[in-house]
Amino acid sequence: MNKTIIATLASLATLPALAADPMNEQGVSVRLGGFYSSSDTTLRLDAANGALGTSISLESDLGFEESKSLPVLDATWRINPRHRIELGYLRLARDSQKTITGEIRFGDQVFPVNTNVNANFDSDVWRLSYGWSFYREGGNELSLLLGLHTTSFETKLESAGGGIAEAAERTIPLPVIGLQGAWQFSSEWRLSAYAQVFSLEYDDYDGTLVNGAVSAEYRLNRNWALGAGWMLNDYNLDITKGKARGSFNYEFSGPMAYVTAAF
């Protein structure tokens, strides 16, 4: 970390606190941290004529790395003690190169046994939620979450020589409902957790989404806190129409650590 960033953080830490507690009552807080993700991804991309593709594990069949460190960025606007808006973003981008040991039918293309395949799978996850704290006493609260969880992904398989290639991309916006809880068991320590779920069977979509996290946070002062916990994102989706028809089962989870600044 360079001297400019250190000086900026030090100056922010000395800012006077707002009249209301910016983390718990009113104000804007930003969380920046790291997430050590362990992924399990299985997908099937069907042909345009409806012929089923091969169900492949990106990690086992194509050699994608299972674990990767990712940055985490979230922001919360406490409109007042009982109402808030939350925004989160997470990106997971991976690629691999492997000689496949079985034939793969991917979209309209067939990759024969022993083909040297270059593959990539990139995803961007946005989470926007409105939170209403229907129970609130001291530092303890229970909240109802209503929001939108949007995942965009791009995937491509290509033979090493470039003679065979197939790609697909899709953006999946899903409304979600969930609960969030927090328990402050001392003036400095607080436990919190949230879970959001959605199940859909409509038109060309059939699937479920589970998104959640649990964390412990230590309050340094009114404006700064340190935290650590566990995060989970789990998608199971079948698409029966459109160019990117097929099946996508995508789970990534793991520990995280972060710092929160509130103003």
C-alpha positions, 0 to 999 in steps of 0.5 A: 500500500503506497504512502498516499493511500495510507495518508488518506485512510489516516485522515479519514479516521480522524474525521468527526463522527456524524450526529447519528451513528453512520453504521447503525442509524443514518449514513453511508458505509463502504465495505472493502475486503477479500473473498477466498472463493471455492467454486463448483461449476457444472454446465451444459450448453445445448445445440440450436436444434434442441439436441442436449449438450454434454454436462461438464464440470469446469473444475474436473473436466476442463481443469479450472482452478477451484479456489481463487482470491477475489475482491469484495465491494459493498455499500450501504445507505442507512436512510434512517435506523429502520430503512436502508439500501444495500449494493454489492458487487463481485466478479469471478473470472477464470480460464483453463487449458486442458486436453480433454479425455472424453468427447464434449458436445458444447452448443453446436460444436463437438470437441473430440477426445484428446482435443486441447481445449482453451476455456473461460468462464467469467461472471459478474454478480450484482446485489441490490436490496432494500432492508426494513428493520421490523425489530430493533433494540439497541444494536440488535435487529431483524430485517426483511430484505427485498431486492434484485440479484443479477448475474452476467456470465460469459463462457467459451470453449475453443480448440488450441488451433482455433478450428472449433469454437463455441461461446455463450453469454447470458444476463439473469436478473432475479428478484429475491427475498430474504432476512438479515439479523444482527446481534451486538453482544458488546460495545465493540463486537457484533454478529450478523447474517443474511440469507436471500432466496428465489425459486423460479419456474416460468416460461424458459427459466427453471431454477433456484438461487441462494445467497447469504453470508455470516460474519463477526465484526469488531468496531474500532470506533464510530466510523471504522470496523474490521470483520471476517466471515463466510459467504455463499452463492448457489445457482441452479438454472435450466434455460429451455429457449434462446441461444444460451439454452442449457443447464447451469449449476454454479456454486462459490463459497468461502471465507472473507475478511474486510474493513468497513468505513462509515461516514 
